[in-house]
Amino acid sequence: MDQLEGRVAVVTGAASGIGLALSGRFLAEGMSVVMADVEQPVLEARAAELAEAHPGKVLAVHTDVADAAQVRGLKEAANEAFGTVHVLCNNAGVAAGRATWKTRPEVWDWEVGVNLLGVGYGVNTFVPDMVAAGEGHVVNTASEAGLHAAFGLGVYHATKYGVVGLTEALAGELRGTGVGVTCVCPELVDTLVFESTRNAPAHLGLPAPAHIPMSDLEAMMGTTAMPPAEVAELIVAAIVEGTFWVTTHDATAPRVHARNASLEAAIDPTPGGAS
Ligand SMILES: NC(=O)c1ccc[n+]([C@@H]2O[C@H](COP(=O)([O-])OP(=O)(O)OC[C@H]3O[C@@H](n4cnc5c(N)ncnc54)[C@H](O)[C@@H]3O)[C@@H](O)[C@H]2O)c1
C-alpha cells in the first residue's frame, strides 16, 4: 500500500501506547482511523483529542477483541462510517507476568483471548473484504517475546509465538492477492503494557497493577525503551514498503540467532540446562 492518504485504518488497542501512536500517525498521513479499545473512557478521551486536529476522521468503537461478535461489530461500524477498511492493525495485547505453571485457567483464557484469538478474529473479519478489493495491509503486533523465550512470562510467550506463526502463514496465504502482511516484534517500548491487569475482567480477581517507572524496567532488562511514536514510524514504513518483519532493537536478531542455534545444535536453551 504505497498510498495511505484517503484510506481507512482500524487500530485495536488504540487508547494507549503503540496503538495510540499509530492512530495519530495514520491521521497525519491523511487516513481515517477507527480506534478500538476495551478501556472505554480512555479510548473516548484519546479519540476526542485526535479528532480536534482531524475532525470527521476519527471513530472510537468500544471493542473487546477477544469477543468475535464485538470484532464483527467493529467492522460494521468502520464500514458504516468510512467504507472499506484498507489497513488493519491487530495491536491490542496484554501481559500478566506469572510462571506458566502458576497461571490459573481463567487467566490463560484472558491472555490467549486478547493476544492470539483477538488477532485471529481480526484477520477472519477484515481480510475477506481486502482480498475482494485486491488491496489492503494487515499489521499483527507480536513481540520479540514471540521469537525467543525468557522466564516468567510463559503465557505471554505462548500467545506471541502463536501470533508470529499465524502471521507467517497469513503472508503465504495472501501472496498474490494484493494484501500485504507485517509482523511487528518489538523489544521494550515505553507504554503501559506492564500495567495490563488494569483491563483484566473483574471476575479474574487480579490485583491492580503496580506502576513501575520505565527507567526501572530499562535497568532490569538492560535496554532502552523505544518511544511508541518511533514504533509507529517503523510500522508505517513497513506498510508503504511492504516489509514483513518490524523489530525495534538491534539486540533482537542476535538473540533469535542464539535461540535458533540452540535448536540446530539440539542444546537445551535454558541457562545451565543440559545439552
Ligand atoms: N510495550 C512493549 O514493550 C511491547 C513489547 C512487545 C510487544 N508489545 C505489544 O504491543 C501491543 C500494544 O501494547 P502497548 O505496549 O502499546 O501497551 P498498552 O497497554 O499501552 O496498550 C495496549 C492497549 O490494548 C488495550 N486492550 C487490552 N485488552 C484489550 C481487549 N480485550 N480488546 C481491545 N483492546 C484491549 C488496552 O486497553 C490498551 O489501550 C501489544 O500487543 C503488546 O503485547 C509491547
The ligand as a MOL file (V3000), in Angstrom:
LIG
                    3D

  0  0  0     0  0            999 V3000
M  V30 BEGIN CTAB
M  V30 COUNTS 44 48 0 0 0
M  V30 BEGIN ATOM
M  V30 1 N 5.4640 -2.1280 25.2350 0
M  V30 2 C 6.2840 -3.1030 24.9520 0
M  V30 3 O 7.4130 -3.1630 25.4710 0
M  V30 4 C 5.8750 -4.1660 23.9810 0
M  V30 5 C 6.8450 -5.0600 23.5230 0
M  V30 6 C 6.4750 -6.0530 22.6330 0
M  V30 7 C 5.1650 -6.1380 22.1980 0
M  V30 8 N 4.2330 -5.2600 22.6620 0 CHG=1
M  V30 9 C 2.8610 -5.4090 22.1830 0
M  V30 10 O 2.4190 -4.1680 21.6720 0
M  V30 11 C 0.9930 -4.1680 21.6600 0
M  V30 12 C 0.4930 -2.8290 22.1750 0
M  V30 13 O 0.7490 -2.7410 23.5790 0
M  V30 14 P 1.3790 -1.4460 24.2660 0
M  V30 15 O 2.7710 -1.7780 24.5850 0
M  V30 16 O 1.0480 -0.2480 23.4840 0 CHG=-1
M  V30 17 O 0.5800 -1.4760 25.6680 0
M  V30 18 P -0.5590 -0.5250 26.2680 0
M  V30 19 O -1.0340 -1.2380 27.4910 0
M  V30 20 O -0.0470 0.8520 26.4200 0
M  V30 21 O -1.7030 -0.5500 25.1530 0
M  V30 22 C -2.4590 -1.7150 24.8990 0
M  V30 23 C -3.9140 -1.3280 24.6410 0
M  V30 24 O -4.6550 -2.5430 24.4060 0
M  V30 25 C -5.9210 -2.3790 25.0320 0
M  V30 26 N -6.5800 -3.6560 25.2770 0
M  V30 27 C -6.3170 -4.5450 26.2740 0
M  V30 28 N -7.1850 -5.5680 26.2210 0
M  V30 29 C -7.9930 -5.3320 25.1550 0
M  V30 30 C -9.0700 -6.0310 24.5940 0
M  V30 31 N -9.5330 -7.1900 25.1230 0
M  V30 32 N -9.6790 -5.5230 23.4920 0
M  V30 33 C -9.2590 -4.3380 22.9730 0
M  V30 34 N -8.2470 -3.6250 23.4780 0
M  V30 35 C -7.6210 -4.1190 24.5640 0
M  V30 36 C -5.5950 -1.6350 26.3050 0
M  V30 37 O -6.7510 -1.0410 26.8920 0
M  V30 38 C -4.5620 -0.6350 25.8430 0
M  V30 39 O -5.1670 0.5710 25.4490 0
M  V30 40 C 0.5610 -5.3640 22.4910 0
M  V30 41 O 0.1520 -6.4180 21.6320 0
M  V30 42 C 1.8230 -5.7540 23.2260 0
M  V30 43 O 1.8360 -7.1230 23.5780 0
M  V30 44 C 4.5580 -4.2770 23.5350 0
M  V30 END ATOM
M  V30 BEGIN BOND
M  V30 1 1 1 2
M  V30 2 2 2 3
M  V30 3 1 2 4
M  V30 4 1 4 5
M  V30 5 2 4 44
M  V30 6 2 5 6
M  V30 7 1 6 7
M  V30 8 2 7 8
M  V30 9 1 8 9
M  V30 10 1 8 44
M  V30 11 1 9 10
M  V30 12 1 9 42
M  V30 13 1 10 11
M  V30 14 1 11 12
M  V30 15 1 11 40
M  V30 16 1 12 13
M  V30 17 1 13 14
M  V30 18 2 14 15
M  V30 19 1 14 16
M  V30 20 1 14 17
M  V30 21 1 17 18
M  V30 22 2 18 19
M  V30 23 1 18 20
M  V30 24 1 18 21
M  V30 25 1 21 22
M  V30 26 1 22 23
M  V30 27 1 23 24
M  V30 28 1 23 38
M  V30 29 1 24 25
M  V30 30 1 25 26
M  V30 31 1 25 36
M  V30 32 1 26 27
M  V30 33 1 26 35
M  V30 34 2 27 28
M  V30 35 1 28 29
M  V30 36 1 29 30
M  V30 37 2 29 35
M  V30 38 1 30 31
M  V30 39 2 30 32
M  V30 40 1 32 33
M  V30 41 2 33 34
M  V30 42 1 34 35
M  V30 43 1 36 37
M  V30 44 1 36 38
M  V30 45 1 38 39
M  V30 46 1 40 41
M  V30 47 1 40 42
M  V30 48 1 42 43
M  V30 END BOND
M  V30 END CTAB
M  END
